[in-house]
Amino acid sequence: MNLRGGMLKFSGKTALVTGATAGLGAEFARQLAASGTNLVLVARDMDKLDDSAAKLRSEYGIAVEVLSADLETESGAQAVAHRLRSGTPAVDLLINNAGYGLRGRFDRNSPQQELDHLRILVTSPMELMHAALGPMLQRGSGVILNVASVAGFVPRGTYGACKAWLISFSRWANVEYGPEGVSVTAVCPGFVHTEFHQRMGVSKKTIPGWLWLQPERVVREGLAAAAAGRAVSVPSRRYTVAAFVSRFLPARLGAYAGKRGR
Ligand SMILES: NC(=O)c1ccc[n+]([C@@H]2O[C@H](COP(=O)([O-])OP(=O)(O)OC[C@H]3O[C@@H](n4cnc5c(N)ncnc54)[C@H](OP(=O)(O)O)[C@@H]3O)[C@@H](O)[C@H]2O)c1
């Protein structure tokens, strides 16, 4: 895969990144800024958004907009959808990245917790893709990158089911819209060093060191796959093999393998 080509494709364009103030989203923003891509950063915390935007502007000389929105709410998703549909400059690259995992088992979580989780991982990304696709198809070009997970390949509660939705939809949408100039890619990382596990209240110590990836690599490989118009990207060889093998595992074994993390 031509990793450098991935960055060149987005130079001078505008990318909207959700969950852009921490972890993978912050790294997407940094790598894109370094290659000359203008940005629209989305997250909830306005101070962090302003801080990230100021650093990216001064370090890379690109234009950065910020949009504070809670993607667990209908109004938050609509505010971002509005920017995608009608704001200027038009968004060339949409990165659906914001997300988190629920610590508790499905039956012990409240229905509201599960609905909020479903909204941020599935409903909001679907709304944002719908909003972005209209103008992208009209222009005959655009790239959508959905941050899924290897958890989408194994039975892993509602988290795995949400990520499986993103992978399945990306596969279909890439075939459907690719010929019209719009590609849709699901990036499926394994464990990555971000704030994810801390926010979920889960210790990282139970997960062996060799299973961890750095955000830099996940983002670099993900952007290259999106630039190449691939439907699915599983960063790193070890997780590519794991994702392949998972297809042949009985549900019980797959669920056991996915039990520790997301
Ligand atoms: N880390 C992993 O091991 C791993 C593995 C596979 C897949 N993933 C996926 O990677 C994506 C990014 O996760 P990460 O690991 O980078 O997490 P992270 O470090 O915890 O960052 C999460 C980002 O999302 C934003 N966010 C959280 N809730 C939000 C909401 N309701 N509305 C808008 N923004 C919200 C946060 O900012 P605010 O709190 O200010 O809103 C933050 O910018 C997620 O979709 C996750 O499922 C992660």
The ligand as an SDF file (V2000), in Angstrom:
LIG
                    3D

 48 52  0  0  0  0  0  0  0  0999 V2000
   -8.7470    2.6220   21.4500 N   0  0  0  0  0  0  0  0  0  0  0  0
   -9.0370    1.4130   21.0170 C   0  0  0  0  0  0  0  0  0  0  0  0
   -8.4900    0.3960   21.5100 O   0  0  0  0  0  0  0  0  0  0  0  0
  -10.0230    1.2610   19.8830 C   0  0  0  0  0  0  0  0  0  0  0  0
  -10.0230    0.0380   19.2060 C   0  0  0  0  0  0  0  0  0  0  0  0
  -10.9010   -0.1290   18.1360 C   0  0  0  0  0  0  0  0  0  0  0  0
  -11.7510    0.8960   17.7590 C   0  0  0  0  0  0  0  0  0  0  0  0
  -11.7240    2.0680   18.4580 N   0  0  0  0  0  0  0  0  0  0  0  0
  -12.6560    3.1130   18.0260 C   0  0  0  0  0  0  0  0  0  0  0  0
  -11.9250    4.2860   17.7440 O   0  0  0  0  0  0  0  0  0  0  0  0
  -12.7770    5.4240   17.8530 C   0  0  0  0  0  0  0  0  0  0  0  0
  -12.0260    6.5230   18.6220 C   0  0  0  0  0  0  0  0  0  0  0  0
  -11.7530    6.0370   19.9310 O   0  0  0  0  0  0  0  0  0  0  0  0
  -10.4620    6.4620   20.7540 P   0  0  0  0  0  0  0  0  0  0  0  0
   -9.8480    5.1930   21.2030 O   0  0  0  0  0  0  0  0  0  0  0  0
   -9.6640    7.4410   20.0050 O   0  0  0  0  0  0  0  0  0  0  0  0
  -11.2010    7.1430   22.0020 O   0  0  0  0  0  0  0  0  0  0  0  0
  -10.7920    8.3720   22.9510 P   0  0  0  0  0  0  0  0  0  0  0  0
   -9.3190    8.5110   23.0470 O   0  0  0  0  0  0  0  0  0  0  0  0
  -11.5710    8.1400   24.2100 O   0  0  0  0  0  0  0  0  0  0  0  0
  -11.3820    9.6690   22.1890 O   0  0  0  0  0  0  0  0  0  0  0  0
  -12.7720    9.8210   22.0330 C   0  0  0  0  0  0  0  0  0  0  0  0
  -13.0720   11.1350   21.2980 C   0  0  0  0  0  0  0  0  0  0  0  0
  -14.4860   11.1440   21.0240 O   0  0  0  0  0  0  0  0  0  0  0  0
  -15.0770   12.3180   21.5730 C   0  0  0  0  0  0  0  0  0  0  0  0
  -16.4230   11.9880   22.0580 N   0  0  0  0  0  0  0  0  0  0  0  0
  -16.7640   11.1080   23.0360 C   0  0  0  0  0  0  0  0  0  0  0  0
  -18.0920   11.1150   23.2390 N   0  0  0  0  0  0  0  0  0  0  0  0
  -18.6070   12.0140   22.3500 C   0  0  0  0  0  0  0  0  0  0  0  0
  -19.9190   12.4820   22.0740 C   0  0  0  0  0  0  0  0  0  0  0  0
  -20.9810   12.0440   22.7760 N   0  0  0  0  0  0  0  0  0  0  0  0
  -20.0970   13.3910   21.0850 N   0  0  0  0  0  0  0  0  0  0  0  0
  -19.0340   13.8670   20.3740 C   0  0  0  0  0  0  0  0  0  0  0  0
  -17.7740   13.4660   20.5990 N   0  0  0  0  0  0  0  0  0  0  0  0
  -17.5540   12.5510   21.5730 C   0  0  0  0  0  0  0  0  0  0  0  0
  -14.1390   12.7520   22.7100 C   0  0  0  0  0  0  0  0  0  0  0  0
  -14.1860   14.1560   22.9940 O   0  0  0  0  0  0  0  0  0  0  0  0
  -15.2610   14.7950   24.0450 P   0  0  0  0  0  0  0  0  0  0  0  0
  -15.2470   13.9130   25.2600 O   0  0  0  0  0  0  0  0  0  0  0  0
  -14.7890   16.1990   24.2840 O   0  0  0  0  0  0  0  0  0  0  0  0
  -16.5820   14.7940   23.3370 O   0  0  0  0  0  0  0  0  0  0  0  0
  -12.7870   12.3880   22.1010 C   0  0  0  0  0  0  0  0  0  0  0  0
  -12.3760   13.4240   21.2260 O   0  0  0  0  0  0  0  0  0  0  0  0
  -14.0570    4.9380   18.5410 C   0  0  0  0  0  0  0  0  0  0  0  0
  -15.0720    4.8280   17.5790 O   0  0  0  0  0  0  0  0  0  0  0  0
  -13.6710    3.5680   19.0760 C   0  0  0  0  0  0  0  0  0  0  0  0
  -14.7870    2.7110   19.1490 O   0  0  0  0  0  0  0  0  0  0  0  0
  -10.8770    2.2900   19.5000 C   0  0  0  0  0  0  0  0  0  0  0  0
  1  2  1  0
  2  3  2  0
  2  4  1  0
  4  5  1  0
  4 48  2  0
  5  6  2  0
  6  7  1  0
  7  8  2  0
  8  9  1  0
  8 48  1  0
  9 10  1  0
  9 46  1  0
 10 11  1  0
 11 12  1  0
 11 44  1  0
 12 13  1  0
 13 14  1  0
 14 15  2  0
 14 16  1  0
 14 17  1  0
 17 18  1  0
 18 19  2  0
 18 20  1  0
 18 21  1  0
 21 22  1  0
 22 23  1  0
 23 24  1  0
 23 42  1  0
 24 25  1  0
 25 26  1  0
 25 36  1  0
 26 27  1  0
 26 35  1  0
 27 28  2  0
 28 29  1  0
 29 30  1  0
 29 35  2  0
 30 31  1  0
 30 32  2  0
 32 33  1  0
 33 34  2  0
 34 35  1  0
 36 37  1  0
 36 42  1  0
 37 38  1  0
 38 39  2  0
 38 40  1  0
 38 41  1  0
 42 43  1  0
 44 45  1  0
 44 46  1  0
 46 47  1  0
M  CHG  2   8   1  16  -1
M  END
$$$$
